[in-house]
Amino acid sequence: MAKQPMLKFVDVSRAMPEKRDADVRNKDFDEIYVEFAQAKAEEQASRCSQCGVPYCQSHCPLHNNIPDWLRLTATGRLKEAYEVAQATNTFPEICGRICPQDRLCEGNCVIEKSGHGTVTIGSVEKYIVDTAWDKGWVTPGKPSQERTESIGIIGAGPGGLAAADMLRRAGLQVTVYDRYDRAGGLLTYGIPGFKLEKDVVMRRVEQLEQAGVHFVQNCNVGETMSFEDIRAQHDAVIIATGVYKSRDLGGPGAGAKGIVKAIDYLTASNRASNFGDSVPEFESGELNAKGKKVVVIGGGDTAMDCVRTAIRQGATSVKCLYRRDRANMPGSQREVQNAEEEGVQFEWLTAPKGFKGDTVNAVIVEKMRLGLPDATGRQSPELIEGSDYDEPADLVIKALGFSPEDLPTLWGQPELEVTRWGTVKAEFTTGRTALPGVYAVGDIVRGASLVVWAIRDGRDCAEAVLADLTGVGAVAAE
């Protein structure tokens, strides 16, 4: 009788890829995890219980067929595993690196719930697709037949690129317009290299170009080109701009020099450290933490990116202020652990009251406690009177989240409907807006969300565009 290749979770313990030593990795922007060896990837994949109702799959926004590609990996059928992974996910190697698996697939793994430790789904996914790239299995999605329909996509982030990939495979003519000089959106300029090395993103962009997707860079819609001009050139337009308006912070001294936005700080760092660009604000020290006492305000994944970047830039100290406790922070617990290992200090239950100095030299901090739950069920932070203290700071980074830009005003399109939160009104399942031939996907519809949701939206929208323009469905990724 053949040996059972799966259900080894009872005998085999959960293992993550080895992390580079914190005192080494906190000095560079390389990814922190060492790649799984084949034997280790097969071993960890074999822990899957192949359960009848795969909660990992149902809790994945893309509904990736995780049990099947785990089984294929465990039995050494890696090319087939890659084909299964790529069939539902345009960028599986990116999701394997940056998805919060602890909140999605791995967090809902059946064997995790039974106390045996989750299957390391994200790391196996990354291994499968990195191997596929090394073996030359990943090829441009060139269509078998060209079509005349033309699509304009505004925004080269994950949602826009996912839609571009699906539409190009179906033979449509696709042009992507983006405000930056490189495609990728926050994948390129928002997420640091230690989580997502930039060649991983750039090779996908190059592959889309090889497939025939045309990119128009440095195009700020409403300034360099009007929305109406883009609509006139295409049969359909997809808005995939993301949300880039940083939420601000008030209080005395909030306008002091040395208080910066997270997106500006991370973009400067990615340009200088990962691409070698000349960035005057980085070189002058304005957006560089080297030799400074750094305070980051916020508790999400962007805040984690900022604190870990500041450590690598050579800050003398890095502290993160968050108004709730560790259990209630929105960011990934893995990221908090990585940050602590690398030397970041977290000040839980604290919030900024104001700032001192024309050039900031301290944050006035007030201590908080958790009171009764709010409407969402989370405990609301309450101020502890008389608890103020000064936290020395030479650089303060505001990582408070992002809101939508006012697209109807910026683009001169008052008929483009938005919600009371400023997001574009569109059907979640199709991306259709009230404007004929105009669709919207990703964060500009959902609000600030996950990369995996943007990919899902882009793929779903591509299906709707194809149905509306051609009457046929999308071509599955090869």
C-alpha positions in Angstrom: 0.0 0.0 0.0 1.4 3.4 -1.0 2.5 5.7 1.8 0.0 8.4 2.6 1.6 11.7 1.4 -0.7 14.0 3.4 -2.2 14.4 6.9 1.2 14.5 8.6 0.3 17.3 11.0 0.3 14.9 13.9 3.9 13.8 13.4 5.4 16.8 11.7 5.5 20.1 13.5 4.8 23.4 11.8 7.8 25.2 10.5 8.4 28.6 8.8 11.3 29.3 6.6 14.3 30.4 8.6 14.5 34.1 9.3 17.8 35.8 8.9 19.3 37.0 12.2 17.7 40.3 13.3 21.0 42.0 13.9 21.9 41.2 10.3 18.6 41.8 8.5 17.9 45.1 10.2 20.8 46.7 8.3 19.6 45.9 4.7 16.4 45.9 2.7 16.6 42.2 1.5 13.7 39.9 2.4 14.0 38.5 5.9 13.0 34.9 5.2 15.4 32.3 3.6 13.7 30.3 0.8 12.3 26.9 1.6 14.4 24.0 0.3 12.3 21.5 -1.8 12.3 18.8 0.9 11.1 21.3 3.5 8.4 22.7 1.3 7.2 19.2 0.6 7.3 18.3 4.3 5.3 21.3 5.3 2.8 20.9 2.5 2.3 17.3 3.6 0.9 18.6 6.9 -2.4 19.6 5.2 -5.4 17.6 6.4 -7.1 17.8 3.0 -10.3 18.5 4.9 -13.7 18.2 3.2 -14.6 21.9 3.8 -11.3 23.8 3.1 -11.7 26.9 5.3 -8.3 28.2 4.1 -9.8 28.4 0.6 -13.1 29.9 1.6 -11.3 32.6 3.7 -9.0 33.5 0.8 -10.4 36.5 -1.1 -9.3 34.8 -4.4 -10.6 31.4 -3.2 -7.3 29.9 -4.2 -7.4 26.1 -4.5 -4.9 25.7 -1.6 -5.5 22.0 -0.7 -4.8 20.9 -4.3 -1.5 22.8 -4.7 -0.4 21.7 -1.3 -1.0 18.1 -2.2 0.8 18.6 -5.6 3.8 20.1 -3.8 3.9 17.3 -1.2 4.1 14.8 -4.0 6.8 16.6 -6.0 4.5 17.8 -8.8 5.6 21.4 -8.6 4.8 22.5 -12.2 1.2 21.3 -11.7 1.1 23.1 -8.3 2.2 26.3 -10.0 -0.5 25.9 -12.7 -3.2 25.5 -10.0 -1.9 28.5 -8.0 -1.7 30.7 -11.1 -5.2 29.8 -12.3 -6.9 31.9 -9.6 -4.2 34.4 -8.7 -2.5 36.8 -11.0 0.4 37.4 -8.6 0.7 34.4 -6.3 4.4 35.0 -5.4 3.5 38.5 -4.3 0.5 37.3 -2.2 2.8 34.6 -0.7 5.1 37.3 0.6 2.7 40.1 1.8 -0.7 38.7 2.4 -1.7 38.6 6.1 -2.1 34.8 6.1 -2.5 34.8 9.9 -5.8 36.7 9.3 -6.9 34.8 6.2 -6.0 31.3 5.0 -3.6 30.2 7.8 -5.7 31.8 10.5 -8.7 29.6 9.4 -6.8 26.4 8.8 -8.6 23.4 10.4 -5.5 21.9 12.0 -4.7 25.4 13.5 -8.1 25.3 15.2 -7.3 21.8 16.5 -4.1 23.0 18.1 -1.5 21.4 15.8 -0.3 24.7 14.2 -1.4 25.9 10.8 0.1 24.8 7.5 2.6 27.5 6.3 0.5 28.2 3.3 2.1 31.6 2.3 5.7 30.3 2.4 4.8 27.2 0.3 3.0 29.4 -2.2 6.0 31.7 -2.5 8.3 28.6 -2.9 6.1 27.2 -5.7 6.0 30.3 -7.8 9.6 31.3 -7.2 10.6 27.9 -8.4 8.3 28.3 -11.5 10.1 31.6 -12.3 13.5 29.9 -11.9 12.4 27.0 -14.1 11.0 29.2 -16.9 7.4 28.0 -16.4 6.1 31.6 -16.1 5.5 33.0 -19.5 3.8 36.2 -20.9 0.1 35.8 -21.3 0.0 36.5 -25.0 -3.4 36.0 -26.6 -4.0 33.4 -29.3 -6.1 35.9 -31.2 -6.2 39.7 -31.2 -9.4 41.7 -30.7 -10.0 45.4 -31.6 -11.6 46.5 -28.3 -9.5 48.9 -26.3 -9.3 49.3 -22.6 -7.8 52.2 -20.6 -6.8 51.4 -17.0 -6.0 54.3 -14.7 -3.6 53.1 -12.0 -0.8 50.5 -12.2 -1.3 49.0 -8.7 -2.3 45.3 -8.1 -6.0 45.9 -9.1 -5.2 47.6 -12.4 -2.4 45.1 -13.3 -4.6 42.1 -12.5 -7.3 43.5 -14.8 -4.7 44.3 -17.5 -3.4 40.7 -17.4 -6.8 39.1 -17.8 -7.9 41.4 -20.5 -4.7 41.1 -22.5 -4.9 37.3 -22.4 -8.3 37.6 -23.9 -6.8 39.6 -26.8 -8.0 43.1 -25.9 -5.8 46.1 -26.4 -4.8 47.4 -23.0 -3.2 50.7 -22.0 -2.4 51.4 -18.3 -2.0 55.1 -17.2 -0.1 55.8 -14.0 1.1 58.8 -12.0 4.5 57.3 -11.2 7.6 56.5 -13.3 7.4 52.8 -12.5 4.3 50.5 -12.5 3.2 48.6 -9.4 1.7 51.3 -7.2 2.2 50.6 -3.5 3.8 47.3 -4.4 6.6 49.3 -5.9 6.8 52.5 -3.8 4.8 51.7 -0.6 5.9 48.3 0.6 9.6 48.1 1.6 12.0 45.6 0.0 12.4 43.5 3.2 8.8 42.4 2.6 8.7 42.5 -1.2 11.9 42.8 -3.1 11.4 45.1 -6.1 12.6 42.7 -8.8 9.6 40.5 -7.9 7.3 43.3 -8.9 9.3 44.5 -11.9 9.5 41.1 -13.5 5.7 40.9 -13.5 5.5 44.4 -15.1 8.0 43.4 -17.7 6.0 40.2 -18.4 2.9 42.3 -19.0 4.8 44.6 -21.4 6.0 41.5 -23.3 2.4 40.3 -23.5 1.5 43.6 -25.2 0.2 45.8 -22.4 1.1 49.4 -23.0 2.2 51.6 -20.1 1.9 55.4 -20.0 4.0 56.6 -17.0 4.2 60.0 -15.2 0.5 60.5 -16.3 -1.4 62.5 -13.6 -5.0 62.3 -14.8 -6.6 65.8 -14.5 -3.3 67.5 -15.2 -1.2 65.7 -17.9 -4.2 64.1 -19.5 -7.9 64.6 -18.9 -10.3 61.8 -18.0 -12.4 62.6 -21.0 -9.5 62.2 -23.3 -8.8 58.7 -21.9 -12.5 57.8 -22.2 -12.5 59.0 -25.8 -9.6 56.8 -26.7 -11.0 53.5 -25.3 -14.1 51.4 -25.4 -14.0 51.1 -21.6 -12.1 52.6 -18.7 -11.2 51.0 -15.4 -10.4 53.3 -12.5 -7.9 51.6 -10.2 -6.2 54.6 -8.6 -6.0 53.2 -5.0 -6.3 55.7 -2.1 -3.3 58.0 -1.6 -4.7 60.8 0.5 -3.0 60.5 3.9 -5.2 61.0 7.0 -3.8 64.0 8.9 -3.2 64.7 12.6 -4.0 67.9 14.4 -2.9 69.3 17.8 -0.5 72.1 18.8 2.7 72.1 16.7 1.2 69.7 14.1 2.8 71.8 11.3 6.3 71.6 12.6 9.2 70.7 10.3 10.2 67.0 10.8 6.6 65.7 10.9 6.0 63.7 7.6 3.5 61.5 5.9 4.2 57.7 5.8 3.6 57.5 2.0 6.2 60.3 1.4 8.7 58.6 3.7 8.3 55.1 2.3 8.3 56.3 -1.3 11.6 58.2 -0.7 13.1 55.1 1.0 12.1 52.7 -1.8 13.4 55.0 -4.5 16.7 55.6 -2.8 17.3 52.2 -1.1 15.7 49.8 -3.6 16.1 51.5 -7.0 19.1 53.7 -6.4 17.3 56.8 -7.5 18.5 60.3 -6.5 16.0 61.6 -4.0 16.8 65.1 -2.7 14.5 64.8 0.3 16.2 61.6 1.3 19.7 62.9 0.7 19.0 66.1 2.7 17.8 64.0 5.7 14.2 65.3 5.5 12.9 61.9 4.7 15.7 59.8 6.1 15.8 58.5 9.7 19.6 58.1 9.9 20.9 59.3 13.3 17.5 60.4 14.5 15.0 59.6 17.3 12.0 58.4 15.3 8.4 58.2 16.5 5.8 56.6 14.2 2.1 57.2 15.0 -0.3 54.4 14.0 -0.8 50.7 14.4 -1.5 49.3 10.9 0.8 47.6 8.4 2.0 50.9 7.1 3.2 51.9 10.5 5.1 48.6 10.7 6.7 49.3 7.4 7.8 52.7 8.6 9.3 51.5 11.9 11.2 48.7 10.3 12.4 51.0 7.5 13.7 53.6 10.1 15.7 50.9 11.9 17.4 50.0 8.6 18.2 53.6 7.9 20.2 53.9 11.1 17.8 55.7 13.5 19.2 55.9 17.0 15.8 54.9 18.4 12.4 53.9 16.9 9.2 54.0 18.9 5.6 53.3 17.7 2.7 55.0 19.4 -0.7 53.2 19.3 -3.8 54.2 21.1 -5.0 50.7 21.8 -3.2 47.6 23.1 -1.3 44.9 21.2 -4.3 42.6 21.0 -6.4 45.3 19.3 -4.0 46.7 16.8 -5.0 46.3 13.1 -1.5 45.4 11.8 -0.2 41.9 11.4 1.1 40.3 14.6 3.9 38.8 12.6 5.0 42.2 11.6 4.9 43.4 15.2 7.1 40.5 16.3 9.6 41.1 13.4 9.8 44.8 14.4 10.4 44.0 18.0 13.2 41.6 17.1 14.8 44.3 15.0 14.8 46.8 17.8 11.5 48.7 17.6 9.9 49.8 20.9 6.1 49.8 21.0 4.3 52.2 23.4 0.8 50.7 23.7 -2.2 52.8 24.9 -0.6 56.1 23.9 -1.7 58.9 21.6 -0.1 62.2 20.4 -1.6 65.3 22.0 0.8 67.8 20.3 4.3 68.5 19.2 7.1 70.7 20.5 9.6 72.8 18.5 9.5 74.7 15.2 11.5 71.7 14.0 10.0 68.9 16.0 12.0 67.8 19.0 9.3 66.0 21.1 5.8 64.5 20.9 3.5 65.4 23.7 2.0 61.9 24.5 -1.1 61.2 26.5 -1.8 57.7 28.0 -5.0 55.9 27.3 -7.0 53.0 28.6 -9.6 50.8 26.9 -13.2 51.6 27.8 -16.5 50.2 26.6 -16.7 48.6 23.1 -17.7 51.0 20.2 -20.2 50.3 17.5 -17.8 47.8 15.8 -17.3 45.8 19.0 -13.8 47.2 19.7 -13.1 48.8 23.0 -12.8 52.5 22.7 -9.7 54.2 23.9 -10.2 56.8 26.7 -7.8 59.5 27.9 -6.2 59.2 31.3 -6.3 62.7 32.6 -2.9 64.1 33.8 -0.9 61.4 32.1 0.9 63.6 29.6 4.7 63.2 29.0 7.2 64.3 26.4 8.7 61.7 24.0 11.9 63.0 22.4 11.7 62.9 18.5 13.7 64.3 15.6 11.4 62.7 13.0 7.7 62.0 13.4 6.0 59.8 10.8 2.2 59.9 10.5 0.9 56.4 9.5 -2.8 56.9 10.2 -4.2 55.3 7.0 -5.4 56.6 3.7 -8.5 58.1 2.3 -9.7 58.5 -1.3 -8.7 61.6 -3.3 -11.6 63.7 -4.6 -11.7 62.3 -8.1 -14.8 64.1 -9.3 -13.2 67.4 -8.6 -9.6 66.5 -9.6 -10.8 65.0 -12.9 -13.6 67.5 -13.6 -16.2 64.7 -13.5 -19.0 65.7 -11.2 -21.2 62.9 -12.6 -18.8 60.3 -11.2 -20.7 59.1 -8.2 -18.9 58.7 -4.9 -20.0 57.4 -1.5 -20.1 59.5 1.6 -16.6 58.3 2.3 -15.4 59.5 -1.0 -14.9 56.1 -2.6 -16.2 55.6 -6.1 -19.7 54.0 -6.3 -19.3 50.7 -8.1 -20.7 47.2 -8.0 -18.3 45.0 -5.9 -18.7 42.0 -8.2 -18.3 43.7 -11.5 -16.8 47.2 -10.9 -19.5 48.8 -13.0 -20.2 52.5 -12.2 -23.2 54.6 -13.2 -21.1 56.1 -16.1 -21.4 54.0 -19.3 -18.2 52.0 -20.0 -16.5 53.1 -16.8 -15.6 50.6 -14.1 -13.7 50.9 -10.8 -11.8 48.4 -8.7 -9.7 48.0 -5.6 -9.2 50.5 -2.8 -10.9 53.4 -4.7 -14.1 51.3 -4.2 -13.4 49.5 -1.0 -11.4 52.0 0.9 -7.9 51.1 2.1 -7.7 47.3 2.0 -5.5 44.4 1.1 -3.5 43.7 -2.1 -5.3 40.3 -2.4 -8.7 42.1 -2.5 -7.5 44.5 -5.2 -6.3 41.5 -7.3 -9.7 39.8 -6.8 -11.5 43.0 -7.9 -9.3 43.4 -10.9 -10.0 39.9 -12.1 -13.7 40.1 -11.5 -13.9 43.4 -13.3 -12.0 42.0 -16.3 -14.7 39.3 -16.5 -17.4 42.0 -16.5 -15.7 44.1 -19.1 -15.3 41.1 -21.4 -18.9 40.2 -21.0 -20.1 43.7 -21.7 -17.9 44.3 -24.7 -17.5 40.9 -26.3 -20.1 38.6 -24.7 -17.3 36.1 -23.8 -15.6 35.2 -20.5 -12.0 35.8 -19.5 -9.2 33.6 -20.5 -7.8 31.7 -17.5 -4.2 32.5 -16.6 -1.7 30.0 -18.0 
